[in-house]
């Protein structure tokens, strides 16, 4: 059995080689981390009278996503497979809801907050774009430097060969759920239920088909039913944790709020474009998946109008 020192040395070598092979992703990750630290420093802390209430809302919103993912995965205990077309439509539905949530519950409120802060529409939008860039760079870095696996594209990331395949799927689900949790936390940071409630509701709803798709994918490769549900739930733990990260980044800062909304939107848009939509278009069901996406977008638009 290799010693801990040997394992650490091998992992370090693999990480170094991966960094040399992906210099732009590494640079982007460094910039994103520095930006997050600057945003956190600017955000400060929430006022004492509001802190517990806003944090509780953020945690409830993030936990709703965790519960919804787990509930969505439960049918895997009874069924061993899901038709590929059905899975693609479900993922398309989730993608549409994420796109609409990013647009209506993150970008538009962010632009409005930025315009109010700066007194200029262009400068306000620029703050949101800055946040979007940080979100994209963060997800690019996490995607490149976190070992994970997708059913269609296979394993990737440094040291994936030394990771148990179950953990690779856990990390893949976690990468998807982190920006969703951060979005919920940022949305509740200013205590605006008109922003936070529609977003948290939409993310929880789209987590149901997403959880089922993840669990059924795991079942299709031979994972036991209980383990497939557990993996989906374990990866979804990043939603309440991400909500805490999101609300701590913004705090009570008026400046950090539009940037934070843009960051969450950029991260979600990256996941949808880089992972979810390509996944639904690999199997010849592009039209059905696109119709699912449009239905999800319309549903989220109605929710935002009704709850916002």
N, C-alpha and C positions, 0 to 999 in steps of 0.2 A: 504494500500500500504506500503510495507516495506521501512524503511528509508534508506538513502544512507549509513549510518554507518552500519546498519544491513547487507545490501547487500555486503559491502566491507568485513565485518567480515566473512560472509558465504563464499565468494570467497576465502579469505585467508585460511580458514579452509580446503576448497576443494583442494586448491593448495598444502597445507602442507601434506594432506593425499596422494595426488597424488605423491608428491616428495618422501614420505616414501615408496610408492609402486613401484617406479621406480628409485632407487638410482643410478644405472649405467647410465641411461639416464640423470639424473641430473648432475652427475659427468662429463659426456661427454660434456654437454652443457656448464658447467663452464669452462672446459678446452678449448672448442672451442672459447668461448667469450674472454678468456685471450689470446689465440693465435691470434684472430682477432685484438685485441688491440695492441699486439706486432707487428703484421704485419703492421698495420696502422702507428705505431710509426716509424717503419723501413722505410716504403714507402716514408715518407716525402711528398713533394708537387711537382707537375709538374713545369718545368721551365715556367716562365711567358709567353714567346713567344709561347709555345706549349699548355699551359693549356687550353685556350678557344677552340682551334681547336680540341684537343683530347676529351675534355668533350663533345663538340658538336657532334662528331662522336659517342661517347658512348650513348648519349641521343637519337640520331637519330636511332641507332641500337636498343635500348630498346623500343623506341616509335614504331618502325616498328613491333615489337612483339605485342605490345598493339593493334595496328591497325589491324594486321593480325588475332588476336584472336577475335576481335569484328566483322570483316568481316566474319570470319568462323562461328560465332554464328548467323548471320543475317537470314539464312534460317529457323531458329526456329520461325521467325515471320510468316512464311507461312505454315510450316509443324509441326504437333504435335508429330511425332514419327519418329524413325529411326530403321531399322532392327538391331537386336543385332549383327548379323554377320558383317554387314557393319560397325557398330561402333567399333567392335573389330579389324577389318582390319585397320581402320583409326587410331586407337590408336597404333596398331602395327607399322604402317608406321611412326608415330610420334616418337615412341620409337627407331626405327632403325636410324632415323635421329639424335636423341639425342645421341645415342651410338657412331655413327660415328663422330659427332661433338666433343664429349669428347675426342675421340681417335686422330683424325687428326688435329683438330683446338685448342686443349688444351694440351693434354698429350705430343704429339710429339714436338710441339714448346717449351713446358716447359722443356722437357728433353734436347733439343738442347740449350736452354738458360742456363740451369743449368750446362751443360757440358762446355759451353764457359766461364761461370763465374768461375767455380772451376778448370777447366783443367782436370777433371776426369769424365768419363762417369758414374761410380757408384755413386759418390757424387752428380753429377747433377741429376740423377734419384732419389736419396735419398731426395733431396729438394722437388721434385714433389710429392713423396710418403708422405712426411710430410704434404704438403698442402692437399693431398687427405684425409689423416686421419682427419685433421681439418674440411674439408667439410662434411665428413660422420658424425662426432660427432655433428656438427652444425645441420644437418638435422635430426639426431636421436633425439636431444633435442627438436627441433621445432615440430617434429611429435608427441613427447610424451607430450609436455606441451602447445600446442596450441589447443584449442577446435575446432574441425572441423568434417566434415561428408563426407563419401563416400557412393554412392548409394548401393553398395554391402555389405560393411563391417559395415555400420551404424555409429552413432556418437561416438566420442572418445575425450579424452583430459579432463583436469580439468574444472569443471563447465559447461560442455556442456548442461546439463539439463536446465540451466538458460539462454541459448543463443537462440535467434530466429534461426529457421532452415535455413533461408536464409543466415544469417551471418555465419553459420557453413559451408555452401557451399562456401561462399566468402573466408573464411580462407583456405579451402581445395585447392581452385584454386590458392590462393596467395602462399601457401607453394610450389606448383609445379613451379610457375613462378619466385620466388625469385632467385633460382640458375641460371636460364636461363639469367635473367637480370645481375646478378653478372658476369657470364661468358662473356657477351658482354662487360661490363665495363673493365674487366681485359684484354680482347683481344685487346682493343683499347688503353690501357694505355701506350704502347710504340710507338704508332703511326704506327704500322705495319699493313697496309691494307691487306697484304697477310694472316694475321691471323684473323683480325677483320671482314673483309667483308664476307668471306665464312661462318664464324660462325654466324654472324648476319642474313645472308640470310637463312641459314639452320633453325635457330630457328624461324624466321618469317614464313617460309613455313610450318614447323611442327605445328606452332600455329594455322593454319587454321583448320585442322581436329580436333585438340584438342579443339578449341573453339566451333566447331559444336557439338562434343561429349558431352561437358559440358552442353551446352544449351539444347540439346535434352534429356539428362538425367534429367535435371530440368523440362522440359516439361512433361516427362513421369510420374513424381510424382505430377503433377497438378499445377506447377508454371505457372503463366500467361506468355505469349510469351515475352512481353516487359521486364518483370522482369528477365526472363531467360537470355536474351541477356545482360541486365544490370549487372547481377551478373558475367557473364563471363568477361565482360569488366572491372568491378570493380576489380576483382581478378588479371587481367592482368596489372593493374597499378603498380604492384610490378616489372614489367620488366624495365621500365625506372628508377624507384627508385633504383632497384637492380643494374642497370648499374652505377649509381652514387656511390653506395657503392663499387662496384668492382673497379672502377677506382681510388677511394680515398684510397683503401687498398694498391694498388701497387705504386701509385705515380710515382716518377722517379727512384725508387730504383731497381738496377739490381738484388739484392738478393730477394726482395719481388716478382719480376715478375714470376720466375718459381714456387715459393710457391703459389702465387695467382692463376696461371693457374691450378696447381694441386688441389687447394681448389675448384675451380669452377667445375673441372671435377669430383671430388669426390662427390660433392653435386648432380650433374646431374646424375651420375651413381647410386647413392642411390635412387633417385626419380624413375628412370627407373626400377631398380630391385625390389624396395620395393612396388611401387605403380602401375606403368603403366603395366608392363608385367603381374603381377598377375591378374590385372583387366581384361586383354584380355584373360586370360586362365580360367576364372570362368564359362564360359557359353557353353563349349563344342566346341569352335571354335579355338582350339589351332593351328591347321595346317594353317588355313587361316590367323590367326593373325601373325604366325611366317613368313609366306610368305610376309605379309605386312611389317614386321620388316626388312626382307632381302632386300626388294625393297627400303625401306627408307634408309637403310645403304648404298646401292649401289648408290642411288641418291645423298646422301651427299658426298660420296667419289668422284663422278664425279664433283660435285660443288666445292669441295675443290681443286681438281686438276685444274679445269678450272679458278677459281677465285683467287686461292692462288698464 
